[in-house]
Every structure is written in structure tokens, then in C-alpha cells.
Amino acid sequence: VSVKVEAEGADGLNELCFSVRVATPLGKMMKAWCDHHQVPADEAAFLLGEKVLKPEDTLESLSCGTDGVVFRA
């Protein structure tokens, strides 16, 4: 499933896309995003709408479906 993480930064909106399997824990994507942006994982939060994601969440457990999914960081 194509997943996009959007983050508002000093230089405007930043988007980073990932390919994620529906049963893969999202912690893997969160770590990759943090590593890419050199942000400590304990200082980042990922949201789906108003829900704060946990590393053990999966697209399946969040009932996200298979269309493009957008998270906010």
C-alpha cells in the first residue's frame, strides 16, 4: 500500500512516500522517517486524522484500506 507522511517544516510542507504491507507494524515506517529527517523517534508523533499512531499499529488494525494513506508527522 502506498503511504505518504506529511510534515510541516520551516521550509513548508514535506512529503515522504513509503510502500507498506497491510500487516507490517508501522514502527518500521516511523523509524525510517525519523532516520531520513534526523529526528529522534521519541520527539516525533504520527497521526491518522486525530489518532496518534503506535509503533505496533498496522494498516490492517487501523482499517485503512488499500487506497493511498496519508499520515501527518
N, CA, C and O atoms as CSV, one atom per row, in Angstrom:
chain,resi,resn,atom,element,x,y,z
A,1,VAL,N,N,0.845,-1.171,0.000
A,1,VAL,CA,C,0.000,0.000,0.000
A,1,VAL,C,C,0.894,1.238,0.000
A,1,VAL,O,O,1.892,1.283,0.719
A,2,SER,N,N,0.551,2.213,-0.779
A,2,SER,CA,C,1.303,3.459,-0.823
A,2,SER,C,C,0.899,4.333,0.365
A,2,SER,O,O,-0.281,4.615,0.574
A,3,VAL,N,N,1.897,4.751,1.133
A,3,VAL,CA,C,1.672,5.569,2.327
A,3,VAL,C,C,2.495,6.848,2.187
A,3,VAL,O,O,3.672,6.801,1.829
A,4,LYS,N,N,1.872,7.979,2.469
A,4,LYS,CA,C,2.573,9.259,2.420
A,4,LYS,C,C,2.580,9.854,3.823
A,4,LYS,O,O,1.559,9.861,4.511
A,5,VAL,N,N,3.747,10.356,4.240
A,5,VAL,CA,C,3.871,11.053,5.523
A,5,VAL,C,C,4.122,12.523,5.203
A,5,VAL,O,O,5.091,12.865,4.526
A,6,GLU,N,N,3.240,13.385,5.698
A,6,GLU,CA,C,3.371,14.821,5.500
A,6,GLU,C,C,3.806,15.468,6.805
A,6,GLU,O,O,3.329,15.104,7.880
A,7,ALA,N,N,4.705,16.419,6.703
A,7,ALA,CA,C,5.159,17.154,7.881
A,7,ALA,C,C,5.340,18.616,7.504
A,7,ALA,O,O,5.879,18.935,6.444
A,8,GLU,N,N,4.889,19.486,8.370
A,8,GLU,CA,C,5.048,20.926,8.164
A,8,GLU,C,C,6.385,21.342,8.761
A,8,GLU,O,O,6.629,21.140,9.951
A,9,GLY,N,N,7.235,21.913,7.949
A,9,GLY,CA,C,8.551,22.337,8.421
A,9,GLY,C,C,8.765,23.819,8.176
A,9,GLY,O,O,7.881,24.503,7.659
A,10,ALA,N,N,9.923,24.308,8.541
A,10,ALA,CA,C,10.252,25.724,8.356
A,10,ALA,C,C,10.227,26.107,6.879
A,10,ALA,O,O,9.942,27.254,6.533
A,11,ASP,N,N,10.528,25.141,6.010
A,11,ASP,CA,C,10.548,25.418,4.575
A,11,ASP,C,C,9.276,24.953,3.870
A,11,ASP,O,O,9.276,24.774,2.652
A,12,GLY,N,N,8.198,24.758,4.619
A,12,GLY,CA,C,6.915,24.382,4.029
A,12,GLY,C,C,6.587,22.912,4.233
A,12,GLY,O,O,7.161,22.248,5.096
A,13,LEU,N,N,5.665,22.417,3.435
A,13,LEU,CA,C,5.191,21.040,3.553
A,13,LEU,C,C,6.208,20.076,2.966
A,13,LEU,O,O,6.689,20.266,1.849
A,14,ASN,N,N,6.531,19.039,3.732
A,14,ASN,CA,C,7.452,17.999,3.297
A,14,ASN,C,C,6.669,16.700,3.186
A,14,ASN,O,O,5.915,16.347,4.093
A,15,GLU,N,N,6.844,15.996,2.088
A,15,GLU,CA,C,6.159,14.719,1.890
A,15,GLU,C,C,7.193,13.630,1.615
A,15,GLU,O,O,8.140,13.829,0.854
A,16,LEU,N,N,6.993,12.482,2.247
A,16,LEU,CA,C,7.857,11.326,2.025
A,16,LEU,C,C,6.952,10.118,1.848
A,16,LEU,O,O,6.076,9.868,2.676
A,17,CYS,N,N,7.161,9.364,0.766
A,17,CYS,CA,C,6.303,8.221,0.460
A,17,CYS,C,C,6.996,6.906,0.800
A,17,CYS,O,O,8.211,6.759,0.664
A,18,PHE,N,N,6.173,5.954,1.249
A,18,PHE,CA,C,6.639,4.617,1.600
A,18,PHE,C,C,5.705,3.591,0.986
A,18,PHE,O,O,4.548,3.890,0.690
A,19,SER,N,N,6.204,2.393,0.798
A,19,SER,CA,C,5.388,1.242,0.432
A,19,SER,C,C,5.322,0.359,1.669
A,19,SER,O,O,6.356,-0.062,2.188
A,20,VAL,N,N,4.120,0.078,2.144
A,20,VAL,CA,C,3.944,-0.657,3.395
A,20,VAL,C,C,2.955,-1.795,3.182
A,20,VAL,O,O,1.915,-1.612,2.549
A,21,ARG,N,N,3.282,-2.965,3.710
A,21,ARG,CA,C,2.323,-4.081,3.676
A,21,ARG,C,C,1.278,-3.856,4.760
A,21,ARG,O,O,1.578,-3.264,5.797
A,22,VAL,N,N,0.053,-4.323,4.531
A,22,VAL,CA,C,-1.042,-4.061,5.475
A,22,VAL,C,C,-0.791,-4.655,6.852
A,22,VAL,O,O,-1.314,-4.142,7.841
A,23,ALA,N,N,-0.002,-5.726,6.943
A,23,ALA,CA,C,0.222,-6.378,8.241
A,23,ALA,C,C,1.547,-5.981,8.889
A,23,ALA,O,O,1.867,-6.468,9.974
A,24,THR,N,N,2.323,-5.108,8.247
A,24,THR,CA,C,3.618,-4.691,8.799
A,24,THR,C,C,3.408,-3.621,9.872
A,24,THR,O,O,2.703,-2.642,9.629
A,25,PRO,N,N,4.007,-3.791,11.055
A,25,PRO,CA,C,3.894,-2.742,12.083
A,25,PRO,C,C,4.436,-1.406,11.558
A,25,PRO,O,O,5.497,-1.361,10.935
A,26,LEU,N,N,3.704,-0.329,11.815
A,26,LEU,CA,C,4.076,0.980,11.285
A,26,LEU,C,C,5.322,1.554,11.945
A,26,LEU,O,O,5.866,2.549,11.466
A,27,GLY,N,N,5.787,0.946,13.037
A,27,GLY,CA,C,7.016,1.392,13.683
A,27,GLY,C,C,8.194,1.373,12.722
A,27,GLY,O,O,9.101,2.197,12.838
A,28,LYS,N,N,8.190,0.447,11.780
A,28,LYS,CA,C,9.262,0.348,10.791
A,28,LYS,C,C,9.285,1.600,9.904
A,28,LYS,O,O,10.352,2.149,9.630
A,29,MET,N,N,8.101,2.049,9.458
A,29,MET,CA,C,7.986,3.254,8.646
A,29,MET,C,C,8.337,4.493,9.473
A,29,MET,O,O,9.008,5.403,8.986
A,30,MET,N,N,7.879,4.522,10.726
A,30,MET,CA,C,8.159,5.662,11.605
A,30,MET,C,C,9.667,5.828,11.812
A,30,MET,O,O,10.185,6.944,11.765
A,31,LYS,N,N,10.366,4.715,12.041
A,31,LYS,CA,C,11.817,4.758,12.245
A,31,LYS,C,C,12.512,5.255,10.980
A,31,LYS,O,O,13.434,6.068,11.054
A,32,ALA,N,N,12.073,4.770,9.820
A,32,ALA,CA,C,12.678,5.191,8.549
A,32,ALA,C,C,12.471,6.686,8.329
A,32,ALA,O,O,13.383,7.374,7.868
A,33,TRP,N,N,11.279,7.200,8.654
A,33,TRP,CA,C,11.001,8.628,8.505
A,33,TRP,C,C,11.908,9.431,9.434
A,33,TRP,O,O,12.512,10.417,9.014
A,34,CYS,N,N,12.005,9.015,10.684
A,34,CYS,CA,C,12.848,9.716,11.664
A,34,CYS,C,C,14.313,9.700,11.245
A,34,CYS,O,O,14.999,10.717,11.351
A,35,ASP,N,N,14.796,8.552,10.770
A,35,ASP,CA,C,16.180,8.444,10.312
A,35,ASP,C,C,16.428,9.386,9.128
A,35,ASP,O,O,17.453,10.065,9.071
A,36,HIS,N,N,15.477,9.420,8.186
A,36,HIS,CA,C,15.604,10.252,6.991
A,36,HIS,C,C,15.695,11.736,7.355
A,36,HIS,O,O,16.468,12.485,6.756
A,37,HIS,N,N,14.900,12.149,8.338
A,37,HIS,CA,C,14.846,13.562,8.728
A,37,HIS,C,C,15.731,13.886,9.930
A,37,HIS,O,O,15.736,15.017,10.416
A,38,GLN,N,N,16.472,12.900,10.404
A,38,GLN,CA,C,17.361,13.066,11.562
A,38,GLN,C,C,16.613,13.634,12.763
A,38,GLN,O,O,17.066,14.568,13.424
A,39,VAL,N,N,15.453,13.038,13.021
A,39,VAL,CA,C,14.619,13.413,14.170
A,39,VAL,C,C,14.617,12.236,15.139
A,39,VAL,O,O,14.343,11.109,14.727
A,40,PRO,N,N,14.918,12.470,16.427
A,40,PRO,CA,C,14.835,11.376,17.397
A,40,PRO,C,C,13.409,10.815,17.445
A,40,PRO,O,O,12.440,11.573,17.485
A,41,ALA,N,N,13.290,9.497,17.442
A,41,ALA,CA,C,11.967,8.854,17.411
A,41,ALA,C,C,11.085,9.288,18.576
A,41,ALA,O,O,9.865,9.370,18.431
A,42,ASP,N,N,11.689,9.566,19.731
A,42,ASP,CA,C,10.878,9.954,20.891
A,42,ASP,C,C,10.396,11.405,20.808
A,42,ASP,O,O,9.635,11.855,21.664
A,43,GLU,N,N,10.836,12.135,19.781
A,43,GLU,CA,C,10.381,13.513,19.589
A,43,GLU,C,C,9.381,13.631,18.436
A,43,GLU,O,O,8.908,14.729,18.143
A,44,ALA,N,N,9.057,12.519,17.784
A,44,ALA,CA,C,8.134,12.538,16.649
A,44,ALA,C,C,6.817,11.874,17.032
A,44,ALA,O,O,6.789,10.927,17.818
A,45,ALA,N,N,5.735,12.384,16.467
A,45,ALA,CA,C,4.412,11.776,16.628
A,45,ALA,C,C,3.809,11.641,15.236
A,45,ALA,O,O,3.970,12.525,14.395
A,46,PHE,N,N,3.120,10.544,14.999
A,46,PHE,CA,C,2.490,10.281,13.714
A,46,PHE,C,C,0.995,10.175,13.928
A,46,PHE,O,O,0.538,9.494,14.846
A,47,LEU,N,N,0.228,10.853,13.077
A,47,LEU,CA,C,-1.221,10.924,13.239
A,47,LEU,C,C,-1.942,10.425,12.000
A,47,LEU,O,O,-1.497,10.639,10.872
A,48,LEU,N,N,-3.055,9.762,12.231
A,48,LEU,CA,C,-4.017,9.430,11.183
A,48,LEU,C,C,-5.292,10.119,11.613
A,48,LEU,O,O,-6.003,9.631,12.492
A,49,GLY,N,N,-5.588,11.263,10.992
A,49,GLY,CA,C,-6.686,12.095,11.482
A,49,GLY,C,C,-6.297,12.627,12.857
A,49,GLY,O,O,-5.288,13.320,12.993
A,50,GLU,N,N,-7.088,12.309,13.872
A,50,GLU,CA,C,-6.794,12.747,15.242
A,50,GLU,C,C,-6.103,11.651,16.057
A,50,GLU,O,O,-5.647,11.905,17.171
A,51,LYS,N,N,-6.023,10.433,15.509
A,51,LYS,CA,C,-5.466,9.294,16.243
A,51,LYS,C,C,-3.945,9.295,16.182
A,51,LYS,O,O,-3.354,9.364,15.104
A,52,VAL,N,N,-3.319,9.216,17.354
A,52,VAL,CA,C,-1.862,9.092,17.431
A,52,VAL,C,C,-1.501,7.627,17.204
A,52,VAL,O,O,-2.027,6.739,17.875
A,53,LEU,N,N,-0.607,7.384,16.264
A,53,LEU,CA,C,-0.222,6.012,15.929
A,53,LEU,C,C,0.781,5.473,16.932
A,53,LEU,O,O,1.608,6.206,17.474
A,54,LYS,N,N,0.684,4.161,17.167
A,54,LYS,CA,C,1.652,3.444,17.994
A,54,LYS,C,C,2.500,2.582,17.060
A,54,LYS,O,O,2.015,2.158,16.011
A,55,PRO,N,N,3.752,2.316,17.420
A,55,PRO,CA,C,4.625,1.519,16.540
A,55,PRO,C,C,4.050,0.147,16.192
A,55,PRO,O,O,4.338,-0.388,15.122
A,56,GLU,N,N,3.247,-0.421,17.075
A,56,GLU,CA,C,2.694,-1.755,16.802
A,56,GLU,C,C,1.439,-1.713,15.925
A,56,GLU,O,O,0.967,-2.764,15.493
A,57,ASP,N,N,0.888,-0.525,15.652
A,57,ASP,CA,C,-0.274,-0.415,14.760
A,57,ASP,C,C,0.104,-0.893,13.365
A,57,ASP,O,O,1.256,-0.781,12.948
A,58,THR,N,N,-0.876,-1.424,12.653
A,58,THR,CA,C,-0.707,-1.803,11.247
A,58,THR,C,C,-1.821,-1.143,10.452
A,58,THR,O,O,-2.813,-0.696,11.027
A,59,LEU,N,N,-1.666,-1.078,9.136
A,59,LEU,CA,C,-2.742,-0.544,8.304
A,59,LEU,C,C,-4.001,-1.373,8.493
A,59,LEU,O,O,-5.114,-0.847,8.481
A,60,GLU,N,N,-3.812,-2.676,8.668
A,60,GLU,CA,C,-4.929,-3.594,8.880
A,60,GLU,C,C,-5.650,-3.279,10.196
A,60,GLU,O,O,-6.878,-3.199,10.224
A,61,SER,N,N,-4.898,-3.101,11.276
A,61,SER,CA,C,-5.527,-2.841,12.575
A,61,SER,C,C,-6.210,-1.475,12.612
A,61,SER,O,O,-7.128,-1.260,13.403
A,62,LEU,N,N,-5.763,-0.552,11.755
A,62,LEU,CA,C,-6.365,0.781,11.687
A,62,LEU,C,C,-7.494,0.850,10.659
A,62,LEU,O,O,-8.130,1.890,10.494
A,63,SER,N,N,-7.738,-0.272,9.966
A,63,SER,CA,C,-8.768,-0.343,8.913
A,63,SER,C,C,-8.572,0.741,7.862
A,63,SER,O,O,-9.522,1.426,7.483
A,64,CYS,N,N,-7.339,0.893,7.394
A,64,CYS,CA,C,-7.010,1.950,6.441
A,64,CYS,C,C,-7.420,1.636,5.005
A,64,CYS,O,O,-7.590,2.557,4.206
A,65,GLY,N,N,-7.578,0.387,4.664
A,65,GLY,CA,C,-7.864,0.051,3.285
A,65,GLY,C,C,-6.588,0.048,2.457
A,65,GLY,O,O,-5.487,0.100,3.007
A,66,THR,N,N,-6.731,-0.013,1.135
A,66,THR,CA,C,-5.554,-0.119,0.274
A,66,THR,C,C,-5.370,1.093,-0.626
A,66,THR,O,O,-4.442,1.112,-1.435
A,67,ASP,N,N,-6.217,2.098,-0.515
A,67,ASP,CA,C,-6.013,3.335,-1.271
A,67,ASP,C,C,-4.890,4.119,-0.613
A,67,ASP,O,O,-4.471,3.781,0.494
A,68,GLY,N,N,-4.399,5.151,-1.267
A,68,GLY,CA,C,-3.328,5.958,-0.690
A,68,GLY,C,C,-3.667,6.435,0.708
A,68,GLY,O,O,-4.727,7.019,0.931
A,69,VAL,N,N,-2.780,6.190,1.637
A,69,VAL,CA,C,-2.970,6.548,3.041
A,69,VAL,C,C,-2.025,7.703,3.354
A,69,VAL,O,O,-0.858,7.683,2.962
A,70,VAL,N,N,-2.539,8.715,4.066
A,70,VAL,CA,C,-1.722,9.879,4.424
A,70,VAL,C,C,-1.663,10.007,5.939
A,70,VAL,O,O,-2.692,10.085,6.610
A,71,PHE,N,N,-0.445,10.027,6.466
A,71,PHE,CA,C,-0.211,10.277,7.884
A,71,PHE,C,C,0.418,11.655,8.029
A,71,PHE,O,O,1.041,12.157,7.093
A,72,ARG,N,N,0.259,12.266,9.193
A,72,ARG,CA,C,0.920,13.534,9.492
A,72,ARG,C,C,1.985,13.279,10.554
A,72,ARG,O,O,1.779,12.484,11.471
A,73,ALA,N,N,3.111,13.951,10.426
A,73,ALA,CA,C,4.181,13.815,11.414
A,73,ALA,C,C,4.435,15.164,12.059
A,73,ALA,O,O,5.302,15.280,12.926
